[in-house]
Amino acid sequence: MAKIKLYIAQSLNSKIALADGSVEWLESIPNPENTDHGYAEFFDSVGITIMGNSTYKQLISWDIEFPYKTKINYVFTRNPEIQNTKYVTFVKENHIEFVQNLRGKSKRDIWLIGGGQLNTWFLNEKLIDEVYVFIMPIVVQAGIELFEAIPRETRLELTYSKVYKSGVIELRYKIKR
């Protein structure tokens, strides 16, 4: 069965984006090692992405080529009117059943991209298996939390940690069941 992995960067004060959804502050973090923080290896390990509609809208607003063209991509939404695109299938209902079926069918792991509300929903439904979080050495103003709304208390087991010269801290956790 495929694992669902939340792979995400956050500020020291747990913001994954500013209030308007922007993440330009990530580009201000020095990277003297010129590292991708394991992104390429992680990206190669997943076959599917899942993100919320607000995250998707932010992504396409950047006026860049769609970055996940080589993956199967799902966007969770409550909007019944939205239409699928060349690279994205919108999941509009029966989200839990959809994820359970997807996990059983997929031969490769699934990347939960976010945002904060979807992260909380997946956590509360016990659908996340692993969390890869990169704590960036910056405090930002009001923004979107890693887990928005009210997450359930969840125990984690630290499986890996690394400190980069830039001050970025990588933490990997397995969700305890």
N, C-alpha and C positions, 0 to 999 in steps of 0.2 A: 504494500500500500504506500502511495506517495505521501511524503511528509509535507506539511505546510510550514514554510519558514518566513518569518517576518524579518526582513533585512532592511535596516533604516538608519539614518543619521538623525541626531537630535542635538540641540544646544545643551549646555550644562544645566539649564533650568527646564529641561524636558520638552522643548518646543521643536516640532518637526517642520514647522513653517510659520511664517508670520500670520497675522490675523487675515490678511488678504490672500493667503495661500502661497505667497512667494517664498522662494528658498535661495535667493541671490546671496544671502549671507554665507552660505556654504562655500562660495567661491572666494571669500575673503580669508579663509583658513590657509595659513602657509603650509606648503607641502615640500619641505627641503629634500625629502627622500624621493620625490616624484613618484609616489606609490599610488596604486589604485585601491589600496586597502582591501585587496582580495576580491574586488568586484568582478574581474574577468573570470576568475575561477568559479565564483558563486554563480554568475550569469550562465556559464556553461553547464552548471549542475541542474538547472531548472528548465522545464519545458513549457511551463504555464505561468502566466501572471494574473493576479487578481488585484483590482484597485477599485476604490470608490469613485463615483461620478464626479465629485468635486476635484479629486486628485487628477482624474482624466482631463477635466476641463482646464486645469492649470497646466498640465503637460502639453496639451495641444495649443495653448496660448503662447508658448515659447517660440513658435514659428520655426521649429526644427523638424527634421525628418523623424518620423515615428521611431523611437529607439528600441522597440521590442518586436520588430517585424519578423524575427526568426522564431518567435514564441507564439503559442496560442494564448490569446489575451481576452480576459473577461472583465467587464466593468459592472459592478453591482449598482443598481439604481432602483428607485421607486417610481420612476417616470415611465408609464406604460406607452408613451408616444414615441420615445426615442428609437431611432433605427440603427441597425448594425452598420458598421463601416468595413472597409477593406481589411483592417487589421484587428477589429474589436467586435466581440459579441456582447451585447448588453443582457445581463441577467436581471429580470424584472420581478420575479416571484419565485417562491419555493426555494429560497436561498440555501437553507440547511440541507435539504434533499439534494440540491444541485451539487453542493460541495462534497457531500458524502459519496455521491456517484462518481464525481470527478476524481476523488482520492483513490477509489477502488479501480478505476480504469487507467489512470495515468501511470506510465512506467518511469516517469521522471518527477522530481519534486516540484512543488508549487511555491511561487514567490508571492507572498502577500505584500504588496507595495504600500498599502495604506489608503487613506488617511486615518486620522485619529478616531473617528466614529466607527469605521470599519474594523480597525484594529481592536477596539473594545468589543465589538459584536463578536468577532472571531474568538477573542479571549474568553468572553463570557459563555460562549457556546462550546468551549473546550476543543476548538478546531486548530489551534496553533500548536505545533510540535516543538519548534525551536525559534529562538529570538536571537538575531544578530543585531546588536545596537552599537553604533559608533557615536561616542560622546565627543562632541566638538568643543574645543576650548573657547567658547564664546557664550555670553549671556545675551539673549535678545529680548526685545520688548514683547508685549502681548502677542500671543500666537496660538497655534493649534498644538494641543498636547499630544504626546505619544499615544496615550489612552484618554480619549475624550469621554465625557459623561461619567458614568460610575462603573468602573471595572470591578469584577469580582476579585476577592482575595485569591491570589494564585501563587503557589510556591514554584520556585525555579531552582535549577541546579546549574551552577557555573561550570561550563565545560572547557572554556578557553578564554584567555585574556592576553592583550598585547597593548603596549604603550608605544606610540610612534613618536619620532623626534619632534613632530609638529605639535605634540600635546594631545593628539587624538587618542582616545582610548577605545579599543575594540573589546567588546564583551559578547560572549556567546553563551546562551543558556538553553537548557532543555527544560521543557515544562514537566513538572512532576505530576503524575496522575495518582 
